[in-house]
Amino acid sequence: MKGYEENGAPVPALTTFAGLYEHAKEMNNRPPFDLPPLWEKRKSHLDMNTPFNFVSTCDIIGGTPAARW
């Protein structure tokens, strides 16, 4: 896995729970960036440095010949 650049800004390969909550707050917890109430309630039980999501540069287009039309 590795990050990439978007509009000249680096996009890291991994996001964390801290980033998830920060982004939701930046977006005023409005859809589609709002978090379920249980996630807010249990926030203090999480390690904020735990990876939550990732990006990759894998080429996933194609599939098997049988899957192509």
Backbone as ProteinMPNN parsed JSONL, in Angstrom:
{"seq_chain_A": "MKGYEENGAPVPALTTFAGLYEHAKEMNNRPPFDLPPLWEKRKSHLDMNTPFNFVSTCDIIGGTPAARW", "coords_chain_A": {"N_chain_A": [[0.848, -1.172, 0.0], [0.401, 2.249, -0.63], [0.37, 5.797, -0.337], [-0.946, 8.619, -2.204], [-0.971, 11.548, -4.361], [-3.279, 14.237, -4.418], [-4.585, 16.916, -6.036], [-2.186, 18.211, -5.486], [-1.797, 17.738, -2.796], [-0.711, 15.49, -0.27], [-2.088, 12.231, 0.123], [-2.48, 10.025, 2.607], [-1.605, 6.488, 2.937], [-2.963, 5.087, 4.913], [-5.805, 5.605, 7.004], [-7.015, 6.679, 10.214], [-8.891, 5.969, 13.248], [-8.931, 8.37, 14.602], [-8.723, 10.226, 12.514], [-11.132, 9.689, 11.226], [-13.084, 10.587, 13.091], [-12.287, 13.276, 13.272], [-12.744, 14.174, 10.655], [-15.514, 13.852, 10.443], [-16.303, 15.742, 12.339], [-15.294, 18.112, 11.152], [-17.043, 18.269, 9.032], [-19.33, 18.945, 10.269], [-20.801, 16.835, 11.239], [-22.723, 16.124, 9.37], [-24.77, 14.314, 7.041], [-23.129, 12.866, 4.263], [-21.323, 12.341, 6.284], [-21.885, 11.965, 8.911], [-21.785, 10.189, 12.001], [-22.843, 7.075, 13.434], [-24.884, 7.189, 16.404], [-24.075, 5.314, 18.399], [-21.379, 4.975, 17.789], [-20.336, 7.44, 18.494], [-20.884, 7.384, 21.219], [-19.257, 5.279, 22.105], [-16.702, 6.126, 21.563], [-14.615, 6.774, 23.378], [-13.633, 4.303, 24.032], [-11.983, 3.448, 22.093], [-8.792, 3.017, 20.464], [-7.367, 5.683, 19.138], [-5.36, 5.707, 17.265], [-5.563, 3.466, 15.775], [-5.576, 1.854, 12.644], [-8.1, 2.546, 10.242], [-9.011, 2.569, 7.632], [-7.853, 2.156, 4.231], [-5.91, 3.084, 1.325], [-5.013, 2.062, -1.957], [-2.894, 1.205, -4.743], [-3.687, -0.758, -6.41], [-4.483, -2.455, -9.423], [-7.606, -3.114, -10.173], [-9.359, -3.511, -12.211], [-10.966, -5.39, -14.695], [-11.225, -8.465, -14.254], [-12.355, -11.877, -14.729], [-12.255, -13.616, -17.903], [-14.771, -14.814, -18.336], [-16.427, -13.157, -16.929], [-16.618, -10.871, -18.353], [-18.457, -8.957, -20.774]], "CA_chain_A": [[0.0, 0.0, 0.0], [1.082, 3.524, -0.561], [-0.503, 6.944, -0.56], [-0.842, 9.284, -3.497], [-1.231, 12.988, -4.286], [-4.516, 14.721, -5.028], [-4.537, 18.38, -6.076], [-0.934, 18.644, -4.878], [-1.737, 17.415, -1.369], [-0.527, 14.056, -0.067], [-3.151, 11.42, 0.709], [-1.763, 8.888, 3.199], [-2.11, 5.149, 2.621], [-3.854, 4.644, 5.98], [-6.513, 6.555, 7.857], [-7.171, 6.155, 11.573], [-10.139, 6.369, 13.888], [-8.818, 9.803, 14.899], [-9.064, 10.934, 11.286], [-12.569, 9.502, 10.991], [-13.829, 11.5, 13.962], [-11.941, 14.649, 12.891], [-13.426, 14.504, 9.4], [-16.946, 14.005, 10.754], [-16.448, 17.03, 13.024], [-15.086, 19.158, 10.142], [-18.233, 18.3, 8.185], [-20.449, 19.209, 11.179], [-21.552, 15.584, 11.407], [-23.853, 16.079, 8.435], [-24.677, 13.22, 6.064], [-22.87, 11.466, 4.589], [-20.183, 12.283, 7.201], [-22.346, 11.767, 10.282], [-21.473, 8.877, 12.558], [-23.94, 6.531, 14.236], [-24.815, 7.584, 17.822], [-23.306, 4.353, 19.172], [-19.956, 5.236, 17.549], [-19.987, 8.598, 19.331], [-20.96, 6.947, 22.609], [-18.156, 4.357, 22.401], [-15.452, 6.716, 21.085], [-13.574, 6.724, 24.409], [-13.157, 2.929, 24.154], [-11.154, 3.144, 20.922], [-7.443, 3.554, 20.3], [-7.522, 6.582, 18.001], [-4.293, 5.467, 16.288], [-5.847, 2.224, 15.058], [-5.968, 2.063, 11.244], [-9.527, 2.361, 9.979], [-9.239, 2.38, 6.208], [-6.617, 2.314, 3.479], [-5.979, 3.254, -0.119], [-3.967, 1.291, -2.618], [-2.741, 1.471, -6.169], [-3.947, -2.018, -7.113], [-5.324, -2.415, -10.612], [-8.652, -4.105, -9.939], [-10.251, -3.534, -13.364], [-10.754, -6.529, -15.572], [-11.974, -9.661, -13.909], [-12.077, -13.061, -15.528], [-12.9, -13.518, -19.223], [-16.19, -15.195, -18.255], [-17.192, -12.07, -16.332], [-16.702, -9.765, -19.325], [-19.552, -9.084, -21.742]], "C_chain_A": [[0.889, 1.229, 0.0], [0.074, 4.623, -0.832], [-0.305, 7.507, -1.954], [-1.062, 10.768, -3.289], [-2.527, 13.314, -4.998], [-4.518, 16.237, -4.908], [-3.308, 18.923, -5.348], [-0.789, 18.337, -3.403], [-1.562, 15.907, -1.202], [-1.748, 13.409, 0.588], [-2.457, 10.188, 1.285], [-2.411, 7.553, 2.855], [-3.124, 4.676, 3.65], [-4.565, 5.819, 6.626], [-6.666, 5.897, 9.226], [-8.55, 6.534, 12.106], [-10.104, 7.861, 14.225], [-9.212, 10.62, 13.678], [-10.542, 10.838, 10.954], [-13.382, 10.504, 11.801], [-13.53, 12.962, 13.626], [-12.692, 15.064, 11.64], [-14.925, 14.7, 9.63], [-17.188, 15.36, 11.421], [-16.292, 18.195, 12.043], [-16.318, 19.338, 9.265], [-19.501, 18.509, 9.008], [-21.369, 18.007, 11.351], [-22.815, 15.52, 10.549], [-23.669, 14.914, 7.473], [-23.925, 13.683, 4.82], [-21.701, 11.289, 5.572], [-20.598, 12.123, 8.655], [-22.037, 10.345, 10.73], [-22.656, 8.38, 13.378], [-23.788, 6.939, 15.71], [-23.992, 6.613, 18.669], [-21.803, 4.568, 18.987], [-19.494, 6.425, 18.39], [-19.934, 8.187, 20.805], [-19.742, 6.111, 23.003], [-16.781, 4.897, 21.998], [-14.321, 6.573, 22.109], [-12.996, 5.314, 24.598], [-12.186, 2.548, 23.031], [-9.749, 3.707, 21.065], [-7.487, 4.382, 19.02], [-6.439, 6.405, 16.936], [-4.492, 4.193, 15.486], [-6.218, 2.537, 13.612], [-7.437, 1.712, 11.034], [-9.788, 1.992, 8.521], [-7.907, 2.538, 5.492], [-6.916, 2.576, 2.018], [-4.883, 2.387, -0.716], [-3.925, 1.67, -4.09], [-2.968, 0.208, -6.987], [-4.826, -1.782, -8.335], [-6.373, -3.511, -10.455], [-9.663, -4.173, -11.084], [-9.961, -4.796, -14.184], [-11.625, -7.701, -15.233], [-11.585, -10.83, -14.796], [-12.746, -12.923, -16.889], [-14.383, -13.871, -19.192], [-17.044, -14.063, -17.697], [-17.357, -10.9, -17.291], [-17.838, -10.007, -20.307], [-19.014, -9.029, -23.093]], "O_chain_A": [[1.985, 1.231, 0.562], [-0.949, 4.4, -1.479], [0.414, 6.938, -2.776], [-1.314, 11.207, -2.167], [-2.838, 12.746, -6.045], [-4.458, 16.778, -3.804], [-3.373, 19.956, -4.681], [0.245, 18.647, -2.811], [-2.195, 15.129, -1.915], [-2.357, 13.978, 1.493], [-1.902, 9.388, 0.532], [-3.595, 7.485, 2.526], [-4.05, 3.941, 3.309], [-3.993, 6.899, 6.774], [-6.464, 4.691, 9.367], [-9.276, 7.316, 11.493], [-11.128, 8.54, 14.144], [-9.952, 11.597, 13.794], [-11.136, 11.796, 10.458], [-14.258, 11.184, 11.267], [-14.428, 13.801, 13.689], [-13.218, 16.175, 11.566], [-15.528, 15.616, 9.07], [-18.161, 16.046, 11.107], [-17.061, 19.155, 12.091], [-16.6, 20.446, 8.807], [-20.609, 18.283, 8.522], [-22.569, 18.156, 11.58], [-23.829, 14.944, 10.944], [-22.54, 14.563, 7.128], [-24.102, 14.823, 4.389], [-21.148, 10.194, 5.675], [-19.746, 12.144, 9.544], [-22.031, 9.416, 9.923], [-23.391, 9.182, 13.955], [-22.665, 7.023, 16.207], [-23.279, 7.049, 19.573], [-21.033, 4.365, 19.926], [-18.389, 6.415, 18.933], [-19.039, 8.602, 21.541], [-19.25, 6.229, 24.125], [-15.791, 4.171, 22.091], [-13.185, 6.28, 21.734], [-11.97, 5.156, 25.26], [-11.635, 1.448, 23.029], [-9.541, 4.738, 21.703], [-7.63, 3.827, 17.93], [-6.587, 6.902, 15.82], [-3.683, 3.872, 14.615], [-7.074, 3.386, 13.365], [-7.946, 0.726, 11.568], [-10.68, 1.198, 8.22], [-6.935, 3.005, 6.086], [-8.021, 2.326, 1.535], [-3.928, 2.026, -0.027], [-4.805, 2.361, -4.603], [-2.501, 0.107, -8.121], [-5.785, -1.012, -8.289], [-6.066, -4.696, -10.587], [-10.705, -4.814, -10.952], [-8.806, -5.196, -14.326], [-12.662, -7.911, -15.862], [-10.596, -10.767, -15.527], [-13.718, -12.179, -17.016], [-15.172, -13.293, -19.94], [-18.246, -14.008, -17.955], [-18.178, -10.018, -17.041], [-18.142, -11.155, -20.632], [-19.768, -9.118, -24.061]]}, "name": "protein", "num_of_chains": 1, "seq": "MKGYEENGAPVPALTTFAGLYEHAKEMNNRPPFDLPPLWEKRKSHLDMNTPFNFVSTCDIIGGTPAARW"}
